[in-house]
Amino acid sequence: MSVNIDLHFTVSQLADSAQAEAVAVSIGDLLRDEGFEGQIGYGAVCDNGVHYVSGETKFPISISGFGRWQPYFETSFASAVAEVAPAAETDIEWGYPDDAY
């Protein structure tokens, strides 16, 4: 069974714009590997000298076996970030738009 989900993530505690860009590239590689290319908007941001990476789904995405896939994705996401920014903090929020109906 599949479920429609919304995804929003933030990666904080980044040292500078170069590290934020490296994190964005690493996350982009993961999203591409997972088949989400074009479905999730993301990028490096600098707000008053604070660097972070943020992203979210452009529309709900359908995931088969979400209960099994979610922990795998969260672990893969954390690993992709840690490869280029070991001190970074990640936050992933899941939304379930079908629950609103």
C-alpha positions as CSV (number, residue, x, y, z in Angstrom):
1,M,0.0,0.0,0.0
2,S,1.3,3.5,-0.8
3,V,0.7,6.7,1.1
4,N,0.9,10.3,0.0
5,I,3.4,12.4,2.0
6,D,4.7,15.9,2.2
7,L,8.3,16.3,3.2
8,H,10.1,19.3,4.7
9,F,13.7,19.3,5.9
10,T,16.2,21.7,7.3
11,V,19.9,21.2,7.9
12,S,21.4,23.7,10.3
13,Q,24.6,24.4,12.2
14,L,26.6,24.9,8.9
15,A,29.9,26.8,9.1
16,D,29.7,28.8,5.9
17,S,28.2,29.1,2.4
18,A,30.7,26.6,1.0
19,Q,29.6,24.0,3.5
20,A,25.9,24.8,2.8
21,E,26.4,24.3,-0.9
22,A,28.3,21.0,-0.3
23,V,25.4,19.8,1.8
24,A,22.9,20.8,-0.9
25,V,24.8,18.8,-3.5
26,S,25.0,15.8,-1.2
27,I,21.3,15.9,-0.5
28,G,20.6,16.4,-4.2
29,D,22.5,13.2,-5.0
30,L,20.4,11.3,-2.5
31,L,17.1,12.8,-3.8
32,R,18.1,11.9,-7.4
33,D,19.1,8.3,-6.3
34,E,15.6,8.0,-4.6
35,G,13.9,9.1,-7.8
36,F,12.7,12.5,-6.4
37,E,14.4,14.7,-9.0
38,G,12.1,17.6,-9.8
39,Q,9.7,16.7,-7.0
40,I,11.5,18.3,-4.1
41,G,12.7,21.9,-4.1
42,Y,15.8,22.5,-2.0
43,G,18.8,24.8,-1.7
44,A,21.4,26.5,0.4
45,V,20.2,29.6,2.2
46,C,22.0,32.4,4.1
47,D,19.7,34.5,6.4
48,N,21.5,37.2,8.3
49,G,24.8,35.3,8.3
50,V,23.2,32.0,9.3
51,H,23.8,29.3,6.7
52,Y,21.4,26.3,6.3
53,V,19.8,24.1,3.7
54,S,16.1,23.8,3.4
55,G,13.8,21.8,1.1
56,E,10.2,20.6,0.7
57,T,8.0,18.7,-1.7
58,K,6.4,20.6,-4.5
59,F,3.3,18.4,-4.2
60,P,2.5,15.2,-2.3
61,I,4.6,12.3,-3.3
62,S,3.4,8.7,-3.2
63,I,5.6,6.2,-1.3
64,S,4.9,2.4,-1.3
65,G,5.9,0.8,2.0
66,F,6.4,4.1,3.7
67,G,6.7,2.5,7.1
68,R,9.7,0.5,6.0
69,W,11.2,3.2,3.7
70,Q,11.0,6.2,6.2
71,P,13.7,5.0,8.6
72,Y,16.0,4.0,5.6
73,F,15.5,7.5,4.1
74,E,16.1,9.3,7.3
75,T,19.3,7.4,8.0
76,S,20.5,7.9,4.4
77,F,19.7,11.6,4.7
78,A,21.7,12.0,7.9
79,S,24.6,10.1,6.4
80,A,24.6,12.3,3.2
81,V,24.7,15.4,5.4
82,A,27.4,14.0,7.8
83,E,29.7,13.2,4.9
84,V,30.2,16.9,4.2
85,A,29.1,18.5,7.5
86,P,29.7,16.3,10.5
87,A,28.5,18.9,13.1
88,A,25.3,19.7,11.2
89,E,21.9,19.1,12.6
90,T,19.1,17.7,10.5
91,D,15.4,18.0,10.9
92,I,12.9,16.1,8.8
93,E,9.1,16.7,9.0
94,W,6.6,14.5,7.4
95,G,3.1,15.5,6.4
96,Y,0.2,13.3,5.5
97,P,-2.1,15.4,3.3
98,D,-4.7,12.6,2.9
99,D,-5.4,12.8,6.6
100,A,-6.8,16.3,6.1
101,Y,-9.7,14.9,4.1
